[in-house]
Amino acid sequence: MQGWRSRMWWDWRRRRRTRRRGSG
């Protein structure tokens, strides 16, 4: 139960960084 959690956490974190940079 740590594989999907780590993957989702990294996924949303990496996406948020790129989205925030492009949006801002």
N, C-alpha and C positions, 0 to 999 in steps of 0.2 A: 504493500500500500504506500510505498515511498517513491515508486517509479513514476506513477502518473502525477503525483503531487509535485515532485521536483520538475518534471517536464512542464506541467501547466504553469508553475510559478515562473520558470525561466521564460516560457513562451509569452506570457502576458507582460512580463517585465521588459523583455526585449521589444515587444511590439509597442508598448506604451512609450518607451524612449524614442523610438523612430516616429511614432505618430505625434508625439508632443513636439518634437523638433520640426516636423513638417507643418503641423497646425500652427505652431507659434512662429 
